[in-house]
Amino acid sequence: MGNNLKKDTPDGDIGTELARELGLGAAMSIGIGTMVCAGIFVLPGITAAKAGPIVVLAFALCGLVAVLIALCMSELSTGMPCPGGGYLFIVRAFGPMMGTVMGWCLWLSLIFASAFYMIGFGYYVADVLPISHVWLALIMTGLLTGLNFIGAKETGGTQNVIVAGLLIALTVFFVRAVIDVDVENLRPLIPPEIGISGFLVVTPVLFVTFMGFAEIAAVSEEVKNPDRNLPIAVVGSVVVVTVVYCLVEFCVVGLLRYDDPKMANETILMELARMLMGKTGYYLILLGGIFATVSSANASIMAASRICFAMGRDRLMPDWFNKIHRRFRTPYRSIVVTGGLAMFLLVILGTHLELIAEVGAFLSLLLYAFISLACMVMRHAELDWYKPSFKTPLYPAVPILGLLGCLFVMGLTSRPTILIGLGIIAGTLIWYVLFLREHTQLVGVSNELWQMKVIRPLVAKAEDYAAARRDAFPVILWPLSNPATEGALLRVGTALAKARSSRLHLAHVVSLPRQTPLEAGRMEFEQMRREQETLLGVASRRASEQGIRARVNALVAHSVPSALLNIADIEQTDIILMGWRGDVRGPRLRGTNVAGVAKSADRNILVLKDNGLSKVDRILVPVGGGPHTKLGLKIAHQLAAQWRATITAMTVKVDREYSDAVSAFDLGSRHILQDFGEEFVCDLLKEVGVTAEIVVVTDTEISQGIIKTAPDYDLIIIGASNEWAVRQWLFGSIPDRVANHVSVPVLMVRSKA
C-alpha cells in the first residue's frame, strides 16, 4: 500500500493523494523525449568541427557521467517518491539553504534548456522559411507558454508516438548512413591542429542533451510500480539516448570530414540526410528536429512549473508563483514567468547557442553533483523513513565517480559560463539570507533524525493496523462525483456493506489538466475542504450515522478512471459501485468515467441507474445464466435481507411468433416451455442459495419481456448478458435497453469471474 498512496488515513478521515498513472513506457518517454532533442539535431556538426572524430567519445563520456548520476537518482527516487525530484533530494539531505540554491539552479537550467531547444527549432524551420531563427524561436516559445497556460493536454499516448517517431527517424538515418561511412574521415581521432583541447571544449556543451532523465524523478510519485519502473526508466532512458547519440555522431563524422567547411552547420543532419536519401531524408530529419525541439521545450516548461510549485510548497519561493487559474486549473503565473524568461534569453542570447547550452548544462551538473552527495548522505544516515527499494550498485564507488565526473565536466566550461553560474548561486544565497531564512521550517536529515526515530515506529503500527482491517473486511469502492445520485447509491452501498460485513471506501477524484502539478490540486482541494463541507464529507457523515465503516479519501489525478482502478488494485476491492443518470447508450457513455472503469476493471461492477430509488419492497431479477446472473441473485438476496423485500426471479422465453391469439397446440407448447424455464431458474436458485418467487414470461424479445414486467417492481437487478463486454455495452445490450426503457431503478451487475 505504501508504494502507491501518499499517506494512509484512519477510517472516516479524508486523505488527499496523488494518482499513479505513468507506466514504464510513459516514464521512459518523459526522459527520452526530452533528451532526444536539439542536442542530436543541432550540435553534431558544430561540435565535430571543434573537436574532430573524438567528439563521439565526448558524447560517450557525458552519457557515462549521466548513467552514474541516474543510478544515484534512482535510489533517491524510490526512497523519496514525492513531487520535486532533484530539488527535494537536496532539501532533505542538506536543508533549506542548499535546497534554495539547487531549486533555483534546476528551475533556471530548464529555462536555459527551453531557450536552447527553441533556438534549434528556429534553425530548422529557418532552413525552409526565410525568417530569422530568433523570431521563429520567440513565436514558438510564446505558443508553448500559451498552451501550458490554458492546460491543453498532451496525452501519454501522444508523447509515446513522438518519442517512437524520433527514434525511428534517427534509426533510419543511421542504417542508411553507416553504409557510406568512410573510415578515412575518422582519422586521426584527435586532429593535431586541434589537440585534446577540442574534446575538452565541446564536452560541457554536449551535456545539455542529458538533462531529461531528471524530469522522471520530478514525477516519481505518479509512476506505477515505482520500485521496478523508476530505476529502469531513469537509467534506461540515459542508456538508450547515449547509444543513439554516439551512433548518429559516428555517422556524421564518418560521412564528412571534420575540417570540411560545411561541417560547422546547425542543420548538418538535414544536409547529410538529403545527400543520402534525397528530399525524403531531408524532410524526415526536418520533421524529427521540429518535433524533438518542440516536445522538449514543452516538457521543460511544464517541469519548471512543477519545480516552482514544490519550492513554493516549502516556502522557498513566493506564493505568488503558485496561484492556480480558476478556469484552466494551471499554475499560470509560474508558466508565464518561465516562458517569459526563456523569451528574454532568446532576445539577448539568441545568437549564442553554445553559451546557452553550456549554462544550462553547468547548472544541471551542479545539481547532479549534489545528487551524488545526497545519495551518500542519505545512505549513511540510515533513516527509518528512507528505505529505497533500489540501491546504487558498487556503493560508494558509483556516487563518488558521479561526483568527480560532474566536477570534471564543470571545470571544462568556459569562463563566461562559470561567471553566470556563480552569479546565479550568489543571487540565490542572498535571496535566502534576506527573505527566507527566518520563515522556513525545513531541516536536513541530521536535524530530523531524532524525530523520525520516534515517529516511524508509530506510523508502522498504524500501517499494520490499517492493513489488518483491510484484510479482515472486504471493501466496496464507491466513487463520488454527482450529488444527484449520492442518496440512492448510499442506500445501496450501506445495505451491501451491512449484508457483506464490508467496509465502504468513498473516493472522490479531482481531475486536473496534464500541465497542472498534482500537488497543486491536492492543496486546492484541502483548502476547499477547510472552507466548506465537501461531497466526501457529507457521504462519510451519513455512512457513519448508519454504523458503516468507511475510509474516505480524495485522489488528485490527470485521469479519473486510471485513479479509480489504482484504488481498486491497492485496496483489493470486492465491488465497484457507480451511478449513472440519463441514457445508457454509446454516445452518452463513450469517454465517460463509468465506461473507462468498466473497460479495464477486473472487479465486480455495479452501475445504478437511479430512477427515483425509494422504498424497495419487490426486487425483480431477470435470470439468463452465467456468472453475472449469479452475482445479481446474490446481490438481490443481500439487499432484500436488509430492506425486508421479496425477490422475483424471472426468465423470458423467446417466441418470434408470439401473440395473444394462440391455438391449443401453441398453448400446450408454451406450457412445456414454461415448465422448462421454471426448472432452469429453480436449479440456478438452488446453486446460489437464494430463495425467490419464479416467473416465466414469453415474448418476442428478452428485453421486451423484462420491460413489460418491470412496472410491478421497485428495483430491477440485471446481470450482464453473456456478450456484455464494453463495446457491446456501448451499443445496446439487453441491460442497456432495459435501463433505457423502464421507469424503475435498475442495478446493472457484472461479475469479475
C-alpha positions in Angstrom: 0.0 0.0 0.0 2.8 2.4 0.8 4.1 2.0 -2.7 1.1 3.6 -4.3 -0.5 6.0 -1.9 0.9 9.1 -0.4 -0.5 8.5 3.0 -3.0 6.4 4.9 -5.8 7.8 6.9 -7.9 6.4 9.6 -11.4 5.3 8.8 -13.6 8.3 8.3 -10.8 10.8 7.7 -10.2 12.3 4.3 -6.7 11.8 2.8 -5.8 13.5 -0.4 -3.4 11.5 -2.6 -1.7 11.7 -6.0 -2.6 9.1 -8.6 0.0 6.8 -10.1 -0.8 6.9 -13.8 2.5 6.6 -15.6 3.7 3.2 -16.7 7.2 2.2 -17.6 6.8 3.2 -21.2 5.3 6.6 -20.3 8.1 7.3 -17.7 10.8 6.4 -20.2 9.1 8.6 -22.8 9.5 11.6 -20.5 13.3 11.1 -20.3 13.9 10.0 -23.8 11.6 12.6 -25.3 13.4 15.4 -23.5 16.9 14.1 -24.2 16.4 13.3 -27.9 16.3 17.0 -28.7 18.3 19.8 -30.2 21.5 18.1 -28.9 21.5 15.5 -31.6 19.7 17.5 -34.2 21.7 20.8 -33.9 25.1 20.1 -32.1 26.7 17.2 -34.1 28.2 19.4 -36.9 29.2 22.3 -34.6 31.0 20.1 -32.0 32.6 17.8 -34.7 34.2 20.8 -36.4 35.7 21.9 -33.0 36.8 18.5 -31.7 37.2 16.2 -34.7 36.2 12.5 -34.7 36.8 12.2 -30.9 33.5 14.1 -30.4 31.9 10.6 -30.4 33.8 9.8 -27.2 32.7 13.2 -25.8 29.1 12.0 -26.2 30.0 8.7 -24.6 31.7 10.5 -21.6 28.6 12.7 -21.0 26.5 9.6 -21.2 28.7 7.7 -18.7 28.5 10.6 -16.2 24.7 10.7 -16.7 24.4 7.0 -16.0 26.3 7.3 -12.8 24.0 10.1 -11.7 20.9 8.2 -12.9 21.8 5.3 -10.6 22.1 7.7 -7.6 18.9 9.4 -8.6 17.0 6.1 -8.9 17.9 5.2 -5.3 16.8 8.7 -4.0 13.6 8.5 -6.1 12.5 5.2 -4.7 13.4 6.4 -1.2 11.6 9.7 -1.6 8.9 9.3 -4.2 7.5 12.9 -3.8 7.0 15.9 -6.1 10.1 18.0 -6.7 12.7 15.5 -7.9 16.3 16.6 -7.6 15.3 19.7 -5.6 13.5 17.6 -3.0 16.5 15.3 -2.6 18.8 18.3 -1.9 16.4 19.8 0.6 16.0 16.6 2.5 19.7 15.9 2.6 21.2 19.4 3.1 18.4 21.6 4.4 16.7 24.7 3.0 19.7 26.8 2.1 21.2 24.3 -0.4 17.6 23.4 -1.4 17.0 27.0 -2.3 20.2 27.2 -4.4 19.6 23.9 -6.1 15.9 24.6 -6.7 16.7 27.9 -8.4 19.5 26.2 -10.4 17.2 23.4 -11.5 14.4 25.9 -12.5 16.8 28.2 -14.4 18.5 25.2 -16.1 15.1 24.2 -17.5 14.6 27.8 -18.7 18.1 27.8 -20.4 17.3 24.4 -21.9 14.0 25.6 -23.2 15.7 28.5 -24.9 18.3 26.1 -26.4 15.6 23.8 -27.7 13.8 26.7 -29.3 16.9 28.0 -31.0 17.3 24.6 -32.5 13.7 24.8 -33.7 14.4 28.2 -35.2 17.4 26.9 -37.2 15.4 24.0 -38.6 12.4 26.0 -39.6 14.5 28.8 -41.0 16.0 26.3 -43.4 12.7 26.3 -45.2 11.2 29.7 -44.3 13.1 33.0 -44.9 12.6 34.1 -41.3 15.2 34.8 -38.6 15.7 31.8 -36.4 15.4 34.0 -33.3 12.0 35.3 -34.3 10.8 31.7 -35.0 12.1 30.7 -31.6 10.3 33.6 -29.9 7.0 32.8 -31.6 7.1 29.1 -30.8 8.1 29.8 -27.1 5.1 32.1 -26.8 2.8 29.5 -28.3 4.0 26.8 -25.9 3.7 29.1 -23.0 0.1 29.8 -24.0 -0.7 26.1 -24.4 0.6 25.3 -21.0 -1.3 28.3 -19.6 -4.6 27.0 -20.8 -3.8 23.5 -19.9 -4.0 21.8 -23.3 -3.4 18.2 -22.6 -0.7 16.1 -24.2 -1.6 12.5 -23.5 0.9 9.9 -22.6 0.0 8.1 -25.9 0.9 11.3 -27.9 4.2 11.5 -26.1 5.0 7.9 -26.8 4.2 8.3 -30.5 6.5 11.4 -30.7 9.4 9.5 -29.0 8.9 6.4 -31.1 8.9 8.6 -34.3 12.1 10.4 -33.3 13.9 7.1 -32.6 12.7 5.7 -35.9 13.8 8.8 -37.8 17.3 8.6 -36.3 17.5 4.8 -36.8 16.6 5.2 -40.5 19.3 7.8 -40.8 21.9 5.6 -39.1 21.0 2.5 -41.1 21.3 4.4 -44.4 24.3 6.4 -43.4 26.5 3.7 -41.8 26.8 2.1 -45.2 28.5 5.1 -46.7 30.8 5.9 -43.7 34.4 6.5 -44.9 36.8 5.2 -42.3 39.4 7.6 -43.5 37.3 10.5 -42.3 37.7 9.2 -38.8 41.5 9.6 -38.9 43.2 11.0 -37.0 40.9 10.5 -34.0 42.5 13.6 -32.4 43.5 16.1 -35.1 47.0 17.6 -34.4 45.8 21.1 -35.2 43.1 20.8 -32.6 44.5 18.5 -30.0 42.8 17.3 -26.9 41.5 20.8 -26.2 38.7 20.4 -28.7 37.4 17.4 -26.8 37.6 19.4 -23.6 35.8 22.4 -25.1 32.8 20.5 -26.5 32.1 18.2 -23.6 30.3 20.8 -21.4 28.2 21.9 -24.3 27.1 18.3 -25.1 26.0 17.6 -21.6 22.9 19.8 -22.1 21.5 16.9 -24.1 21.5 14.7 -21.0 19.2 16.7 -18.8 15.9 15.0 -19.4 16.2 12.0 -17.1 15.9 14.2 -14.1 12.3 15.0 -15.1 11.4 11.4 -14.5 12.3 11.8 -10.8 10.2 15.0 -10.7 7.1 12.9 -11.4 8.2 9.9 -9.4 5.0 10.0 -7.3 2.9 9.4 -10.4 4.8 6.3 -11.7 3.2 2.9 -11.3 5.1 0.2 -9.6 8.0 2.7 -8.8 10.2 0.0 -7.1 10.7 -1.5 -10.5 9.8 1.1 -13.1 11.7 4.1 -11.7 15.2 2.7 -11.9 14.6 1.1 -15.3 13.1 4.3 -16.7 15.8 6.7 -15.3 18.8 4.6 -16.2 17.3 3.0 -19.3 16.4 6.4 -20.9 20.1 7.6 -20.4 21.5 4.4 -21.9 19.1 4.4 -24.9 19.9 8.1 -25.7 23.7 7.7 -25.2 23.7 4.8 -27.7 21.6 6.7 -30.2 23.7 9.9 -29.9 27.0 8.0 -30.4 25.8 6.1 -33.4 24.4 9.2 -35.1 27.6 11.3 -34.4 29.7 8.4 -35.7 27.8 8.6 -39.0 28.2 12.4 -39.1 32.0 12.4 -38.7 32.2 9.3 -41.0 30.3 10.9 -43.8 32.0 14.3 -43.8 35.5 15.3 -42.6 35.6 17.4 -39.5 37.5 20.2 -41.4 35.0 20.4 -44.2 33.6 24.0 -44.4 30.0 22.5 -44.4 30.5 20.6 -41.1 30.1 23.6 -38.7 26.4 23.9 -39.5 23.4 23.7 -37.2 21.4 21.7 -39.8 24.2 19.4 -40.9 22.0 16.4 -40.1 19.4 17.5 -42.7 22.1 18.1 -45.3 23.5 14.7 -44.9 20.1 13.1 -45.0 19.4 14.9 -48.2 22.7 13.7 -49.7 21.9 10.1 -48.8 18.1 9.9 -49.3 17.1 12.9 -51.3 14.1 15.0 -50.3 12.6 12.1 -48.3 15.6 12.0 -46.0 15.7 15.8 -45.8 12.0 16.1 -44.7 12.4 13.1 -42.3 15.1 14.8 -40.3 13.4 18.2 -40.7 10.2 16.9 -39.1 12.2 15.0 -36.5 14.1 18.1 -35.5 10.9 20.2 -35.2 9.1 17.6 -33.2 12.1 16.9 -30.9 12.7 20.6 -30.1 9.1 21.5 -29.6 8.4 18.4 -27.4 11.5 19.0 -25.3 10.7 22.7 -24.8 7.1 22.0 -23.9 8.3 19.3 -21.4 10.8 21.7 -19.8 8.2 24.5 -19.4 5.8 22.0 -17.7 8.6 20.6 -15.5 9.7 24.2 -14.5 6.2 24.9 -13.2 6.4 21.7 -11.0 9.7 22.9 -9.6 8.2 26.3 -8.8 5.3 24.7 -7.1 7.5 22.3 -5.0 9.6 25.3 -3.8 6.5 27.4 -3.1 5.1 24.5 -1.0 8.3 24.6 1.1 8.1 28.4 1.3 11.4 28.8 -0.6 9.6 30.7 -3.4 6.9 33.3 -3.1 3.3 32.0 -3.1 2.6 34.4 -5.9 4.1 31.8 -8.3 1.8 29.0 -7.3 -1.6 30.5 -7.8 -3.9 28.2 -9.8 -6.0 29.7 -12.6 -9.7 29.4 -11.7 -10.7 28.4 -15.2 -7.8 26.5 -16.6 -6.6 25.0 -13.3 -3.0 25.5 -14.2 -0.1 27.3 -12.2 -0.3 30.1 -14.8 2.0 32.5 -13.1 4.9 30.2 -12.9 4.3 29.1 -16.5 4.2 32.7 -17.7 7.3 33.7 -15.8 9.1 30.6 -17.1 8.1 31.3 -20.7 8.9 35.0 -20.3 12.4 34.3 -19.0 13.0 31.9 -21.9 11.9 34.5 -24.4 14.2 37.1 -22.6 17.2 34.8 -23.1 16.3 34.4 -26.7 16.3 38.1 -27.2 19.7 38.7 -25.5 21.5 35.4 -26.3 19.6 34.1 -29.3 22.7 34.0 -31.5 24.9 32.4 -28.8 23.6 28.8 -29.0 26.7 27.2 -27.3 26.7 29.7 -24.4 23.0 28.9 -23.6 23.7 25.2 -23.8 26.7 25.5 -21.5 25.0 27.5 -18.9 22.0 25.0 -18.8 24.5 22.1 -18.6 26.6 23.9 -15.9 23.5 24.4 -13.6 22.4 20.8 -14.2 25.9 19.4 -13.4 25.9 21.4 -10.2 22.6 19.8 -9.2 23.8 16.4 -10.2 27.0 16.8 -8.1 24.9 17.4 -5.1 22.6 14.4 -6.1 25.7 12.2 -5.7 26.5 13.7 -2.3 22.8 13.4 -1.3 22.9 9.7 -2.1 25.9 9.1 0.2 24.4 11.3 3.0 21.0 9.6 2.9 22.6 6.1 2.8 25.0 7.0 5.7 22.2 8.5 7.9 20.3 5.2 7.9 16.9 6.9 8.5 13.9 4.8 9.3 11.7 6.5 6.7 14.4 6.3 4.0 14.0 2.8 2.6 14.8 2.8 -1.1 13.7 -0.3 -3.0 16.6 0.3 -5.4 20.1 0.8 -4.1 23.0 2.2 -6.1 25.3 -0.7 -7.1 29.0 -0.7 -6.2 28.4 1.8 -3.4 30.2 4.1 -2.7 32.2 4.0 -5.9 29.3 5.0 -8.2 28.3 8.1 -6.4 31.9 9.2 -5.9 32.7 8.7 -9.6 29.5 10.5 -10.4 30.5 13.5 -8.3 34.0 13.6 -9.7 32.6 13.3 -13.3 30.3 16.3 -12.7 33.1 18.3 -11.2 35.4 17.4 -14.1 32.9 18.5 -16.8 32.1 21.7 -14.9 35.7 22.5 -14.7 35.9 22.4 -18.5 33.2 25.1 -19.1 34.1 28.5 -20.4 34.8 31.5 -18.2 31.6 33.3 -19.1 29.5 30.2 -18.2 31.3 29.9 -14.9 30.7 33.6 -14.1 27.0 33.3 -15.0 26.7 30.2 -12.9 28.4 31.7 -9.9 26.3 34.8 -10.2 23.1 32.7 -10.1 24.4 30.9 -7.0 25.4 34.1 -5.2 22.0 35.6 -6.1 20.1 32.7 -4.6 22.2 32.7 -1.5 21.4 36.4 -1.0 17.8 35.7 -1.6 17.7 33.0 1.0 19.5 35.0 3.7 17.4 38.2 3.2 13.9 36.7 2.7 13.7 33.0 3.6 16.0 32.1 6.4 13.6 33.3 9.1 10.5 31.9 7.6 11.3 28.3 6.5 10.9 25.4 8.9 12.7 22.8 6.7 15.6 20.9 8.1 18.2 18.5 6.7 18.4 14.8 7.7 20.8 15.5 10.5 18.2 17.6 12.4 15.2 15.5 11.7 16.8 12.1 12.5 15.6 12.0 16.1 12.1 12.9 15.1 11.9 10.0 12.6 13.2 7.5 15.2 10.1 8.3 17.3 7.5 8.8 14.5 8.4 5.9 12.3 7.5 3.1 14.7 4.1 4.7 15.3 3.5 5.0 11.6 4.5 1.4 11.1 2.0 0.3 13.7 -0.7 2.4 12.1 0.0 0.8 8.7 -0.1 -2.7 10.2 -3.4 -1.9 11.9 -4.9 -0.5 8.6 -3.6 -3.5 6.7 -5.2 -5.9 9.2 -8.5 -4.1 9.0 -8.4 -4.2 5.2 -7.7 -7.9 5.2 -10.4 -8.6 7.7 -13.2 -6.9 5.8 -14.0 -6.8 2.1 -14.1 -3.4 0.5 -16.8 -1.8 -1.6 -15.4 1.1 -3.7 -17.9 3.9 -4.2 -16.6 6.8 -6.4 -18.5 10.0 -5.6 -18.9 12.6 -8.3 -22.6 13.5 -8.7 -24.6 14.8 -5.7 -27.8 13.8 -7.7 -27.0 10.1 -7.4 -25.5 10.1 -3.9 -28.6 9.3 -1.9 -29.6 6.2 -3.9 -26.0 4.9 -4.0 -25.7 5.5 -0.3 -28.8 3.3 0.3 -27.4 0.5 -1.9 -23.8 0.8 -0.6 -24.7 0.8 3.1 -27.1 -2.1 2.7 -24.5 -4.2 0.9 -21.8 -3.2 3.4 -24.0 -4.4 6.3 -25.0 -7.6 4.5 -21.5 -8.5 3.4 -19.7 -7.2 6.5 -17.8 -4.9 4.2 -16.1 -1.6 4.5 -17.0 1.3 2.2 -14.2 3.2 0.5 -15.6 6.5 -0.5 -13.4 8.2 -3.2 -13.6 11.5 -5.0 -11.1 12.1 -7.8 -10.1 15.7 -8.5 -9.2 15.8 -12.2 -6.5 18.2 -13.4 -5.0 19.1 -16.8 -1.7 17.4 -17.6 0.2 20.8 -17.2 -1.1 21.2 -13.6 1.1 19.7 -10.9 -0.9 17.1 -8.9 0.3 18.7 -5.7 -1.5 21.9 -6.7 -4.8 20.1 -6.9 -4.2 18.5 -3.5 -3.6 21.8 -1.8 -6.6 23.4 -3.6 -8.9 20.6 -2.5 -7.7 20.7 1.1 -8.3 24.5 1.1 -11.8 24.0 -0.1 -12.4 21.2 2.5 -11.4 23.6 5.2 -13.8 26.2 4.0 -16.9 24.0 3.3 -18.2 20.5 3.7 -17.4 18.5 0.6 -19.3 15.7 -1.1 -17.0 13.3 0.6 -17.6 14.8 4.0 -21.4 14.6 3.6 -21.2 10.9 2.4 -18.8 10.0 5.2 -21.1 11.5 7.8 -24.2 9.8 6.5 -22.4 6.4 6.3 -21.2 6.8 9.9 -24.7 7.6 11.0 -25.8 4.2 9.7 -23.0 2.5 11.5 -20.9 1.7 8.4 -17.1 1.6 8.5 -15.9 4.0 5.8 -12.5 5.0 4.6 -12.7 8.4 2.8 -10.1 10.0 0.6 -9.7 12.4 -2.3 -7.4 11.4 -5.1 -5.8 14.1 -7.3 -5.2 12.7 -10.8 -5.0 13.5 -14.5 -7.2 10.5 -15.4 -10.3 9.6 -13.3 -10.7 6.0 -14.5 -7.0 5.3 -14.0 -7.1 6.7 -10.5 -10.1 4.7 -9.5 -8.6 1.5 -10.9 -5.5 2.3 -8.9 -7.5 2.5 -5.7 -9.3 -0.8 -6.6 -5.9 -2.6 -7.0 -4.5 -1.1 -3.9 -7.5 -1.8 -1.6 -8.3 -5.1 -3.3 -11.9 -4.0 -3.6 -14.6 -6.6 -4.0 -17.2 -4.4 -5.6 -17.0 -1.1 -7.5 -20.4 0.8 -7.1 -21.1 3.6 -9.5 -24.1 5.7 -10.6 -25.4 6.9 -13.9 -28.1 9.3 -15.0 -29.5 9.6 -18.5 -29.4 7.2 -21.4 -27.2 4.1 -21.3 -26.0 4.4 -24.9 -22.7 4.7 -26.7 -22.7 8.4 -27.5 -23.5 9.3 -23.9 -21.2 6.8 -22.2 -18.2 6.8 -24.6 -15.3 8.6 -22.9 -17.0 8.8 -19.5 -15.5 7.7 -16.3 -18.0 4.8 -16.0 -17.0 3.5 -19.4 -13.3 3.9 -18.6 -13.6 1.9 -15.3 -15.8 -0.8 -16.8 -13.4 -1.3 -19.7 -10.4 -2.2 -17.6 -11.6 -3.2 -14.1 -11.3 -6.9 -13.0 -13.7 -6.4 -10.1 -17.4 -6.9 -9.6 -19.0 -3.8 -11.0 -22.5 -2.4 -10.1 -23.9 0.5 -12.0 -27.1 2.0 -10.7 -29.4 4.0 -12.9 -31.4 5.9 -10.4 -35.0 6.5 -11.5 -36.0 7.6 -8.0 -35.0 4.8 -5.7 -37.0 5.0 -2.5 -38.7 2.2 -0.5 -38.0 -1.2 -2.1 -40.5 -4.0 -1.4 -40.2 -6.1 -4.5 -37.0 -6.8 -6.4 -37.0 -8.3 -9.9 -34.0 -10.3 -11.1 -34.0 -11.4 -14.8 -32.2 -14.8 -15.0 -30.2 -15.7 -18.0 -27.5 -18.0 -16.6 -23.8 -17.3 -16.2 -21.6 -15.6 -13.5 -23.3 -12.2 -14.0 -26.7 -13.6 -13.2 -25.4 -15.5 -10.2 -23.9 -12.3 -8.8 -27.1 -10.5 -9.5 -29.1 -13.0 -7.4 -26.6 -12.8 -4.6 -26.8 -9.0 -4.6 -30.6 -9.2 -4.6 -30.6 -11.6 -1.7 -28.3 -9.3 0.4 -30.3 -6.2 -0.4 -33.7 -8.0 0.2 -32.4 -9.1 3.6 -31.6 -5.6 4.6 -34.7 -4.0 3.2 -37.1 -6.9 4.0 -38.1 -7.1 0.4 -39.2 -10.1 -1.7 -37.3 -11.4 -4.8 -38.8 -12.5 -8.0 -36.5 -14.4 -10.4 -37.8 -14.3 -14.0 -36.8 -15.8 -17.2 -38.0 -14.9 -20.7 -38.7 -17.5 -23.3 -38.4 -16.0 -26.8 -41.2 -16.8 -29.3 -40.8 -14.9 -32.6 -44.5 -15.5 -33.5 -45.9 -14.7 -30.0 -49.4 -13.2 -29.9 -52.4 -13.2 -27.7 -54.4 -15.3 -30.1 -52.9 -18.8 -29.8 -54.1 -22.3 -30.7 -54.5 -25.1 -28.2 -51.4 -26.7 -29.6 -49.4 -23.5 -29.2 -50.7 -23.1 -25.7 -49.6 -26.6 -24.8 -46.2 -26.0 -26.2 -45.8 -22.8 -24.2 -46.8 -24.7 -21.0 -44.0 -27.1 -21.7 -41.5 -24.2 -22.3 -42.7 -22.6 -19.1 -42.0 -25.8 -17.2 -38.5 -26.0 -18.6 -38.0 -22.3 -17.7 -39.1 -22.8 -14.1 -36.9 -25.8 -13.8 -33.9 -23.9 -15.1 -34.5 -21.0 -12.7 -35.1 -23.3 -9.8 -31.8 -25.1 -10.3 -30.0 -21.8 -10.5 -31.5 -20.6 -7.3 -30.5 -23.8 -5.5 -27.0 -23.4 -6.8 -26.5 -19.9 -5.5 -28.6 -20.5 -2.3 -31.3 -17.9 -2.9 -35.0 -18.2 -2.3 -37.2 -16.4 -4.7 -40.6 -16.5 -6.5 -40.2 -17.8 -10.0 -41.9 -16.1 -13.0 -41.6 -17.3 -16.7 -42.9 -15.0 -19.4 -43.0 -15.4 -23.2 -42.2 -12.5 -25.6 -40.7 -11.8 -28.9 -37.6 -10.3 -27.3 -36.0 -10.8 -23.9 -35.7 -7.1 -23.2 -39.3 -6.5 -24.1 -40.4 -9.2 -21.7 -38.4 -7.6 -18.9 -39.7 -4.1 -19.7 -43.3 -5.2 -19.7 -42.9 -6.9 -16.3 -40.9 -4.1 -14.7 -43.7 -1.7 -13.6 -44.8 -4.1 -10.9 -41.4 -3.9 -9.1 -39.4 -1.3 -7.1 -35.9 -2.3 -8.3 -34.5 -4.4 -11.2 -31.2 -6.1 -10.7 -29.9 -7.4 -14.0 -26.7 -9.2 -14.6 -24.7 -8.6 -17.7 -25.7 -10.7 -20.7 -23.0 -13.2 -21.8 -21.8 -10.9 -24.6 -21.7 -7.9 -22.2 -18.2 -6.5 -22.9 -17.8 -2.8 -23.0 -18.1 -2.5 -26.8 -21.5 -4.3 -26.7 -22.5 -2.3 -23.7 -22.0 0.9 -25.5 -24.1 -0.3 -28.5 -27.2 -1.7 -26.9 -27.0 -4.9 -24.9 -30.1 -6.3 -23.1 -29.2 -4.5 -19.8 -28.8 -1.2 -21.7 -32.2 -1.5 -23.4 -33.9 -2.4 -20.2 -32.2 0.5 -18.3 -33.3 3.0 -21.0 -37.0 1.9 -21.2 -38.1 1.2 -17.7 -39.2 3.8 -15.2 -38.0 2.0 -12.1 -34.4 1.9 -10.8 -32.0 -0.6 -12.5 -28.9 -2.0 -10.9 -26.7 -3.5 -13.7 -24.3 -6.1 -12.4 -21.1 -7.5 -14.0 -19.1 -10.3 -12.3 -15.4 -10.3 -12.3 -15.5 -14.0 -13.0 
